[in-house]
Structure formats: structure tokens, C-alpha cells
Amino acid sequence: MIDFFALALTHGLLALACLRILLRGDLDEEAASQEPASLEPPAKPLPGLRTRA
């Protein structure tokens, strides 16, 4: 037999998560999606170690 409480709880939590995502203020702003800060260049390999290209 299907546990209606479990179904209602999971679907309710999914609906709540969707509503919270859709009601975010920064959802429609392009400035909110900034590129990550520039990363440091990779460290030089130690002598004698091979790296794949």
C-alpha cells in the first residue's frame, strides 16, 4: 500500500524548493553570474617528472 504521507511530504518539499528557486531576486539579473576570479597559473612541475600534454 502506498504511504500517502511520504508522497505528500516529498512532493511538498519539491514544490517548496521550486518556489524558492523561482522567487529568488537574482534569478533575472545577468550581473549575478560573474565569472570566477582569475586562477593562479599552475605550478611548474618538478624536474624529472613527466606530464601528459
CHARMM-style PDB file with segment names, atoms N, HN, CA, C and O in Angstrom:
ATOM      1  N   MET     1       0.843  -1.174   0.000  1.00  0.00      PROA
ATOM      2  CA  MET     1       0.000   0.000   0.000  1.00  0.00      PROA
ATOM      3  C   MET     1       0.892   1.243   0.000  1.00  0.00      PROA
ATOM      4  O   MET     1       1.944   1.265   0.639  1.00  0.00      PROA
ATOM      5  N   ILE     2       0.468   2.246  -0.706  1.00  0.00      PROA
ATOM      6  HN  ILE     2      -0.386   2.228  -1.225  1.00  0.00      PROA
ATOM      7  CA  ILE     2       1.255   3.472  -0.842  1.00  0.00      PROA
ATOM      8  C   ILE     2       1.089   4.317   0.411  1.00  0.00      PROA
ATOM      9  O   ILE     2      -0.023   4.499   0.907  1.00  0.00      PROA
ATOM     10  N   ASP     3       2.186   4.823   0.911  1.00  0.00      PROA
ATOM     11  HN  ASP     3       3.089   4.675   0.508  1.00  0.00      PROA
ATOM     12  CA  ASP     3       2.156   5.692   2.078  1.00  0.00      PROA
ATOM     13  C   ASP     3       1.925   7.126   1.586  1.00  0.00      PROA
ATOM     14  O   ASP     3       2.839   7.767   1.068  1.00  0.00      PROA
ATOM     15  N   PHE     4       0.710   7.610   1.753  1.00  0.00      PROA
ATOM     16  HN  PHE     4      -0.032   7.089   2.174  1.00  0.00      PROA
ATOM     17  CA  PHE     4       0.358   8.926   1.233  1.00  0.00      PROA
ATOM     18  C   PHE     4       1.100  10.048   1.946  1.00  0.00      PROA
ATOM     19  O   PHE     4       1.359  11.093   1.349  1.00  0.00      PROA
ATOM     20  N   PHE     5       1.440   9.850   3.196  1.00  0.00      PROA
ATOM     21  HN  PHE     5       1.230   9.002   3.682  1.00  0.00      PROA
ATOM     22  CA  PHE     5       2.213  10.862   3.907  1.00  0.00      PROA
ATOM     23  C   PHE     5       3.584  11.035   3.268  1.00  0.00      PROA
ATOM     24  O   PHE     5       4.046  12.163   3.092  1.00  0.00      PROA
ATOM     25  N   ALA     6       4.232   9.943   2.921  1.00  0.00      PROA
ATOM     26  HN  ALA     6       3.857   9.027   3.064  1.00  0.00      PROA
ATOM     27  CA  ALA     6       5.557  10.016   2.309  1.00  0.00      PROA
ATOM     28  C   ALA     6       5.479  10.696   0.943  1.00  0.00      PROA
ATOM     29  O   ALA     6       6.342  11.504   0.597  1.00  0.00      PROA
ATOM     30  N   LEU     7       4.447  10.369   0.170  1.00  0.00      PROA
ATOM     31  HN  LEU     7       3.746   9.713   0.450  1.00  0.00      PROA
ATOM     32  CA  LEU     7       4.273  11.019  -1.131  1.00  0.00      PROA
ATOM     33  C   LEU     7       4.007  12.512  -0.975  1.00  0.00      PROA
ATOM     34  O   LEU     7       4.591  13.328  -1.688  1.00  0.00      PROA
ATOM     35  N   ALA     8       3.132  12.866  -0.050  1.00  0.00      PROA
ATOM     36  HN  ALA     8       2.658  12.204   0.529  1.00  0.00      PROA
ATOM     37  CA  ALA     8       2.803  14.279   0.164  1.00  0.00      PROA
ATOM     38  C   ALA     8       4.012  15.054   0.662  1.00  0.00      PROA
ATOM     39  O   ALA     8       4.246  16.187   0.241  1.00  0.00      PROA
ATOM     40  N   LEU     9       4.780  14.442   1.558  1.00  0.00      PROA
ATOM     41  HN  LEU     9       4.590  13.522   1.900  1.00  0.00      PROA
ATOM     42  CA  LEU     9       5.956  15.112   2.102  1.00  0.00      PROA
ATOM     43  C   LEU     9       7.000  15.367   1.023  1.00  0.00      PROA
ATOM     44  O   LEU     9       7.508  16.482   0.911  1.00  0.00      PROA
ATOM     45  N   THR    10       7.325  14.359   0.231  1.00  0.00      PROA
ATOM     46  HN  THR    10       6.912  13.452   0.321  1.00  0.00      PROA
ATOM     47  CA  THR    10       8.363  14.536  -0.785  1.00  0.00      PROA
ATOM     48  C   THR    10       7.913  15.505  -1.876  1.00  0.00      PROA
ATOM     49  O   THR    10       8.696  16.349  -2.312  1.00  0.00      PROA
ATOM     50  N   HSD    11       6.670  15.393  -2.317  1.00  0.00      PROA
ATOM     51  HN  HSD    11       6.034  14.707  -1.963  1.00  0.00      PROA
ATOM     52  CA  HSD    11       6.189  16.312  -3.350  1.00  0.00      PROA
ATOM     53  C   HSD    11       6.054  17.728  -2.805  1.00  0.00      PROA
ATOM     54  O   HSD    11       6.294  18.698  -3.525  1.00  0.00      PROA
ATOM     55  N   GLY    12       5.677  17.847  -1.559  1.00  0.00      PROA
ATOM     56  HN  GLY    12       5.482  17.060  -0.975  1.00  0.00      PROA
ATOM     57  CA  GLY    12       5.597  19.171  -0.946  1.00  0.00      PROA
ATOM     58  C   GLY    12       6.961  19.822  -0.834  1.00  0.00      PROA
ATOM     59  O   GLY    12       7.101  21.018  -1.090  1.00  0.00      PROA
ATOM     60  N   LEU    13       7.970  19.050  -0.454  1.00  0.00      PROA
ATOM     61  HN  LEU    13       7.856  18.078  -0.246  1.00  0.00      PROA
ATOM     62  CA  LEU    13       9.323  19.605  -0.355  1.00  0.00      PROA
ATOM     63  C   LEU    13       9.877  19.984  -1.726  1.00  0.00      PROA
ATOM     64  O   LEU    13      10.570  20.992  -1.862  1.00  0.00      PROA
ATOM     65  N   LEU    14       9.573  19.174  -2.743  1.00  0.00      PROA
ATOM     66  HN  LEU    14       9.010  18.355  -2.633  1.00  0.00      PROA
ATOM     67  CA  LEU    14       9.999  19.529  -4.098  1.00  0.00      PROA
ATOM     68  C   LEU    14       9.319  20.808  -4.567  1.00  0.00      PROA
ATOM     69  O   LEU    14       9.962  21.662  -5.177  1.00  0.00      PROA
ATOM     70  N   ALA    15       8.030  20.949  -4.292  1.00  0.00      PROA
ATOM     71  HN  ALA    15       7.508  20.255  -3.796  1.00  0.00      PROA
ATOM     72  CA  ALA    15       7.301  22.163  -4.677  1.00  0.00      PROA
ATOM     73  C   ALA    15       7.856  23.371  -3.930  1.00  0.00      PROA
ATOM     74  O   ALA    15       7.995  24.443  -4.518  1.00  0.00      PROA
ATOM     75  N   LEU    16       8.173  23.219  -2.655  1.00  0.00      PROA
ATOM     76  HN  LEU    16       8.060  22.348  -2.177  1.00  0.00      PROA
ATOM     77  CA  LEU    16       8.742  24.318  -1.876  1.00  0.00      PROA
ATOM     78  C   LEU    16      10.105  24.728  -2.438  1.00  0.00      PROA
ATOM     79  O   LEU    16      10.399  25.919  -2.536  1.00  0.00      PROA
ATOM     80  N   ALA    17      10.924  23.765  -2.801  1.00  0.00      PROA
ATOM     81  HN  ALA    17      10.685  22.798  -2.721  1.00  0.00      PROA
ATOM     82  CA  ALA    17      12.238  24.076  -3.367  1.00  0.00      PROA
ATOM     83  C   ALA    17      12.090  24.812  -4.694  1.00  0.00      PROA
ATOM     84  O   ALA    17      12.812  25.774  -4.954  1.00  0.00      PROA
ATOM     85  N   CYS    18      11.159  24.364  -5.532  1.00  0.00      PROA
ATOM     86  HN  CYS    18      10.573  23.582  -5.320  1.00  0.00      PROA
ATOM     87  CA  CYS    18      10.932  25.034  -6.820  1.00  0.00      PROA
ATOM     88  C   CYS    18      10.448  26.460  -6.619  1.00  0.00      PROA
ATOM     89  O   CYS    18      10.902  27.371  -7.311  1.00  0.00      PROA
ATOM     90  N   LEU    19       9.535  26.665  -5.683  1.00  0.00      PROA
ATOM     91  HN  LEU    19       9.166  25.926  -5.121  1.00  0.00      PROA
ATOM     92  CA  LEU    19       9.047  28.020  -5.421  1.00  0.00      PROA
ATOM     93  C   LEU    19      10.156  28.927  -4.915  1.00  0.00      PROA
ATOM     94  O   LEU    19      10.253  30.084  -5.322  1.00  0.00      PROA
ATOM     95  N   ARG    20      10.992  28.403  -4.028  1.00  0.00      PROA
ATOM     96  HN  ARG    20      10.913  27.463  -3.697  1.00  0.00      PROA
ATOM     97  CA  ARG    20      12.086  29.229  -3.508  1.00  0.00      PROA
ATOM     98  C   ARG    20      13.073  29.607  -4.605  1.00  0.00      PROA
ATOM     99  O   ARG    20      13.597  30.721  -4.612  1.00  0.00      PROA
ATOM    100  N   ILE    21      13.328  28.694  -5.524  1.00  0.00      PROA
ATOM    101  HN  ILE    21      12.902  27.789  -5.518  1.00  0.00      PROA
ATOM    102  CA  ILE    21      14.233  28.996  -6.629  1.00  0.00      PROA
ATOM    103  C   ILE    21      13.613  30.033  -7.556  1.00  0.00      PROA
ATOM    104  O   ILE    21      14.283  30.978  -7.973  1.00  0.00      PROA
ATOM    105  N   LEU    22      12.335  29.859  -7.879  1.00  0.00      PROA
ATOM    106  HN  LEU    22      11.791  29.091  -7.541  1.00  0.00      PROA
ATOM    107  CA  LEU    22      11.677  30.775  -8.803  1.00  0.00      PROA
ATOM    108  C   LEU    22      11.474  32.163  -8.225  1.00  0.00      PROA
ATOM    109  O   LEU    22      11.407  33.130  -8.985  1.00  0.00      PROA
ATOM    110  N   LEU    23      11.375  32.298  -6.922  1.00  0.00      PROA
ATOM    111  HN  LEU    23      11.430  31.513  -6.305  1.00  0.00      PROA
ATOM    112  CA  LEU    23      11.131  33.591  -6.299  1.00  0.00      PROA
ATOM    113  C   LEU    23      12.406  34.316  -5.900  1.00  0.00      PROA
ATOM    114  O   LEU    23      12.340  35.368  -5.263  1.00  0.00      PROA
ATOM    115  N   ARG    24      13.562  33.777  -6.260  1.00  0.00      PROA
ATOM    116  HN  ARG    24      13.615  32.923  -6.778  1.00  0.00      PROA
ATOM    117  CA  ARG    24      14.824  34.452  -5.943  1.00  0.00      PROA
ATOM    118  C   ARG    24      14.922  35.758  -6.701  1.00  0.00      PROA
ATOM    119  O   ARG    24      14.525  35.840  -7.863  1.00  0.00      PROA
ATOM    120  N   GLY    25      15.445  36.772  -6.054  1.00  0.00      PROA
ATOM    121  HN  GLY    25      15.768  36.706  -5.109  1.00  0.00      PROA
ATOM    122  CA  GLY    25      15.566  38.079  -6.670  1.00  0.00      PROA
ATOM    123  C   GLY    25      16.650  38.134  -7.735  1.00  0.00      PROA
ATOM    124  O   GLY    25      16.518  38.880  -8.705  1.00  0.00      PROA
ATOM    125  N   ASP    26      17.700  37.373  -7.578  1.00  0.00      PROA
ATOM    126  HN  ASP    26      17.808  36.767  -6.790  1.00  0.00      PROA
ATOM    127  CA  ASP    26      18.811  37.430  -8.523  1.00  0.00      PROA
ATOM    128  C   ASP    26      18.641  36.466  -9.694  1.00  0.00      PROA
ATOM    129  O   ASP    26      19.590  36.236 -10.444  1.00  0.00      PROA
ATOM    130  N   LEU    27      17.459  35.905  -9.859  1.00  0.00      PROA
ATOM    131  HN  LEU    27      16.688  36.092  -9.250  1.00  0.00      PROA
ATOM    132  CA  LEU    27      17.233  34.940 -10.926  1.00  0.00      PROA
ATOM    133  C   LEU    27      17.308  35.595 -12.305  1.00  0.00      PROA
ATOM    134  O   LEU    27      17.788  34.982 -13.258  1.00  0.00      PROA
ATOM    135  N   ASP    28      16.836  36.837 -12.415  1.00  0.00      PROA
ATOM    136  HN  ASP    28      16.446  37.335 -11.642  1.00  0.00      PROA
ATOM    137  CA  ASP    28      16.786  37.514 -13.707  1.00  0.00      PROA
ATOM    138  C   ASP    28      17.932  38.484 -13.935  1.00  0.00      PROA
ATOM    139  O   ASP    28      17.956  39.168 -14.957  1.00  0.00      PROA
ATOM    140  N   GLU    29      18.867  38.562 -13.026  1.00  0.00      PROA
ATOM    141  HN  GLU    29      18.847  38.005 -12.196  1.00  0.00      PROA
ATOM    142  CA  GLU    29      19.970  39.512 -13.158  1.00  0.00      PROA
ATOM    143  C   GLU    29      21.159  38.855 -13.830  1.00  0.00      PROA
ATOM    144  O   GLU    29      21.591  37.773 -13.432  1.00  0.00      PROA
ATOM    145  N   GLU    30      21.685  39.512 -14.849  1.00  0.00      PROA
ATOM    146  HN  GLU    30      21.334  40.390 -15.172  1.00  0.00      PROA
ATOM    147  CA  GLU    30      22.871  38.993 -15.534  1.00  0.00      PROA
ATOM    148  C   GLU    30      24.131  39.235 -14.712  1.00  0.00      PROA
ATOM    149  O   GLU    30      25.080  38.455 -14.792  1.00  0.00      PROA
ATOM    150  N   ALA    31      24.151  40.297 -13.929  1.00  0.00      PROA
ATOM    151  HN  ALA    31      23.380  40.930 -13.863  1.00  0.00      PROA
ATOM    152  CA  ALA    31      25.342  40.623 -13.146  1.00  0.00      PROA
ATOM    153  C   ALA    31      25.578  39.605 -12.039  1.00  0.00      PROA
ATOM    154  O   ALA    31      26.692  39.496 -11.526  1.00  0.00      PROA
ATOM    155  N   ALA    32      24.564  38.873 -11.671  1.00  0.00      PROA
ATOM    156  HN  ALA    32      23.659  38.961 -12.088  1.00  0.00      PROA
ATOM    157  CA  ALA    32      24.718  37.898 -10.593  1.00  0.00      PROA
ATOM    158  C   ALA    32      25.614  36.741 -11.000  1.00  0.00      PROA
ATOM    159  O   ALA    32      26.228  36.102 -10.146  1.00  0.00      PROA
ATOM    160  N   SER    33      25.694  36.470 -12.280  1.00  0.00      PROA
ATOM    161  HN  SER    33      25.196  36.990 -12.974  1.00  0.00      PROA
ATOM    162  CA  SER    33      26.529  35.360 -12.736  1.00  0.00      PROA
ATOM    163  C   SER    33      27.881  35.894 -13.198  1.00  0.00      PROA
ATOM    164  O   SER    33      28.148  36.005 -14.395  1.00  0.00      PROA
ATOM    165  N   GLN    34      28.711  36.215 -12.240  1.00  0.00      PROA
ATOM    166  HN  GLN    34      28.495  36.125 -11.268  1.00  0.00      PROA
ATOM    167  CA  GLN    34      30.035  36.721 -12.558  1.00  0.00      PROA
ATOM    168  C   GLN    34      30.984  35.558 -12.763  1.00  0.00      PROA
ATOM    169  O   GLN    34      30.799  34.472 -12.213  1.00  0.00      PROA
ATOM    170  N   GLU    35      31.997  35.809 -13.564  1.00  0.00      PROA
ATOM    171  HN  GLU    35      32.147  36.691 -14.011  1.00  0.00      PROA
ATOM    172  CA  GLU    35      32.996  34.770 -13.795  1.00  0.00      PROA
ATOM    173  C   GLU    35      33.866  34.635 -12.545  1.00  0.00      PROA
ATOM    174  O   GLU    35      34.083  35.617 -11.836  1.00  0.00      PROA
ATOM    175  N   PRO    36      34.352  33.460 -12.277  1.00  0.00      PROA
ATOM    176  CA  PRO    36      35.193  33.285 -11.089  1.00  0.00      PROA
ATOM    177  C   PRO    36      36.477  34.100 -11.200  1.00  0.00      PROA
ATOM    178  O   PRO    36      36.938  34.424 -12.295  1.00  0.00      PROA
ATOM    179  N   ALA    37      37.030  34.416 -10.061  1.00  0.00      PROA
ATOM    180  HN  ALA    37      36.655  34.153  -9.172  1.00  0.00      PROA
ATOM    181  CA  ALA    37      38.274  35.186 -10.036  1.00  0.00      PROA
ATOM    182  C   ALA    37      39.356  34.421 -10.789  1.00  0.00      PROA
ATOM    183  O   ALA    37      39.347  33.191 -10.853  1.00  0.00      PROA
ATOM    184  N   SER    38      40.276  35.176 -11.351  1.00  0.00      PROA
ATOM    185  HN  SER    38      40.283  36.174 -11.299  1.00  0.00      PROA
ATOM    186  CA  SER    38      41.328  34.530 -12.136  1.00  0.00      PROA
ATOM    187  C   SER    38      42.130  33.585 -11.255  1.00  0.00      PROA
ATOM    188  O   SER    38      42.511  33.914 -10.131  1.00  0.00      PROA
ATOM    189  N   LEU    39      42.365  32.434 -11.787  1.00  0.00      PROA
ATOM    190  HN  LEU    39      42.056  32.167 -12.700  1.00  0.00      PROA
ATOM    191  CA  LEU    39      43.101  31.420 -11.042  1.00  0.00      PROA
ATOM    192  C   LEU    39      44.593  31.633 -11.213  1.00  0.00      PROA
ATOM    193  O   LEU    39      45.052  32.185 -12.213  1.00  0.00      PROA
ATOM    194  N   GLU    40      45.326  31.190 -10.228  1.00  0.00      PROA
ATOM    195  HN  GLU    40      44.953  30.742  -9.416  1.00  0.00      PROA
ATOM    196  CA  GLU    40      46.773  31.291 -10.312  1.00  0.00      PROA
ATOM    197  C   GLU    40      47.273  30.325 -11.374  1.00  0.00      PROA
ATOM    198  O   GLU    40      46.680  29.264 -11.569  1.00  0.00      PROA
ATOM    199  N   PRO    41      48.346  30.670 -12.058  1.00  0.00      PROA
ATOM    200  CA  PRO    41      48.883  29.733 -13.050  1.00  0.00      PROA
ATOM    201  C   PRO    41      49.357  28.460 -12.357  1.00  0.00      PROA
ATOM    202  O   PRO    41      49.769  28.497 -11.198  1.00  0.00      PROA
ATOM    203  N   PRO    42      49.299  27.345 -13.059  1.00  0.00      PROA
ATOM    204  CA  PRO    42      49.725  26.088 -12.419  1.00  0.00      PROA
ATOM    205  C   PRO    42      51.200  26.140 -12.047  1.00  0.00      PROA
ATOM    206  O   PRO    42      52.010  26.786 -12.712  1.00  0.00      PROA
ATOM    207  N   ALA    43      51.518  25.450 -10.982  1.00  0.00      PROA
ATOM    208  HN  ALA    43      50.860  24.925 -10.442  1.00  0.00      PROA
ATOM    209  CA  ALA    43      52.902  25.413 -10.517  1.00  0.00      PROA
ATOM    210  C   ALA    43      53.766  24.668 -11.534  1.00  0.00      PROA
ATOM    211  O   ALA    43      53.297  23.770 -12.233  1.00  0.00      PROA
ATOM    212  N   LYS    44      55.011  25.054 -11.597  1.00  0.00      PROA
ATOM    213  HN  LYS    44      55.392  25.784 -11.029  1.00  0.00      PROA
ATOM    214  CA  LYS    44      55.936  24.388 -12.516  1.00  0.00      PROA
ATOM    215  C   LYS    44      56.179  22.969 -12.011  1.00  0.00      PROA
ATOM    216  O   LYS    44      56.317  22.750 -10.807  1.00  0.00      PROA
ATOM    217  N   PRO    45      56.231  21.998 -12.940  1.00  0.00      PROA
ATOM    218  CA  PRO    45      56.476  20.620 -12.497  1.00  0.00      PROA
ATOM    219  C   PRO    45      57.891  20.468 -11.964  1.00  0.00      PROA
ATOM    220  O   PRO    45      58.808  21.189 -12.360  1.00  0.00      PROA
ATOM    221  N   LEU    46      58.040  19.533 -11.075  1.00  0.00      PROA
ATOM    222  HN  LEU    46      57.296  18.948 -10.754  1.00  0.00      PROA
ATOM    223  CA  LEU    46      59.364  19.256 -10.516  1.00  0.00      PROA
ATOM    224  C   LEU    46      60.235  18.616 -11.582  1.00  0.00      PROA
ATOM    225  O   LEU    46      59.730  17.889 -12.436  1.00  0.00      PROA
ATOM    226  N   PRO    47      61.521  18.872 -11.545  1.00  0.00      PROA
ATOM    227  CA  PRO    47      62.399  18.269 -12.543  1.00  0.00      PROA
ATOM    228  C   PRO    47      62.374  16.736 -12.457  1.00  0.00      PROA
ATOM    229  O   PRO    47      62.345  16.163 -11.368  1.00  0.00      PROA
ATOM    230  N   GLY    48      62.386  16.110 -13.587  1.00  0.00      PROA
ATOM    231  HN  GLY    48      62.409  16.575 -14.472  1.00  0.00      PROA
ATOM    232  CA  GLY    48      62.402  14.668 -13.645  1.00  0.00      PROA
ATOM    233  C   GLY    48      61.032  14.049 -13.704  1.00  0.00      PROA
ATOM    234  O   GLY    48      60.926  12.842 -13.918  1.00  0.00      PROA
ATOM    235  N   LEU    49      59.972  14.820 -13.524  1.00  0.00      PROA
ATOM    236  HN  LEU    49      60.058  15.801 -13.350  1.00  0.00      PROA
ATOM    237  CA  LEU    49      58.613  14.278 -13.596  1.00  0.00      PROA
ATOM    238  C   LEU    49      58.028  14.560 -14.970  1.00  0.00      PROA
ATOM    239  O   LEU    49      58.177  15.661 -15.499  1.00  0.00      PROA
ATOM    240  N   ARG    50      57.374  13.583 -15.536  1.00  0.00      PROA
ATOM    241  HN  ARG    50      57.253  12.689 -15.105  1.00  0.00      PROA
ATOM    242  CA  ARG    50      56.748  13.758 -16.837  1.00  0.00      PROA
ATOM    243  C   ARG    50      55.290  14.146 -16.657  1.00  0.00      PROA
ATOM    244  O   ARG    50      54.615  13.663 -15.748  1.00  0.00      PROA
ATOM    245  N   THR    51      54.818  15.009 -17.519  1.00  0.00      PROA
ATOM    246  HN  THR    51      55.367  15.401 -18.258  1.00  0.00      PROA
ATOM    247  CA  THR    51      53.400  15.362 -17.514  1.00  0.00      PROA
ATOM    248  C   THR    51      52.839  15.087 -18.892  1.00  0.00      PROA
ATOM    249  O   THR    51      53.526  15.242 -19.902  1.00  0.00      PROA
ATOM    250  N   ARG    52      51.595  14.682 -18.920  1.00  0.00      PROA
ATOM    251  HN  ARG    52      51.038  14.556 -18.100  1.00  0.00      PROA
ATOM    252  CA  ARG    52      50.959  14.418 -20.210  1.00  0.00      PROA
ATOM    253  C   ARG    52      50.468  15.730 -20.806  1.00  0.00      PROA
ATOM    254  O   ARG    52      50.030  16.633 -20.094  1.00  0.00      PROA
ATOM    255  N   ALA    53      50.550  15.809 -22.109  1.00  0.00      PROA
ATOM    256  HN  ALA    53      50.906  15.076 -22.688  1.00  0.00      PROA
ATOM    257  CA  ALA    53      50.117  17.018 -22.792  1.00  0.00      PROA
ATOM    258  C   ALA    53      48.657  16.933 -23.119  1.00  0.00      PROA
ATOM    259  OT1 ALA    53      48.099  17.863 -23.701  1.00  0.00      PROA
TER     260      ALA     53
END
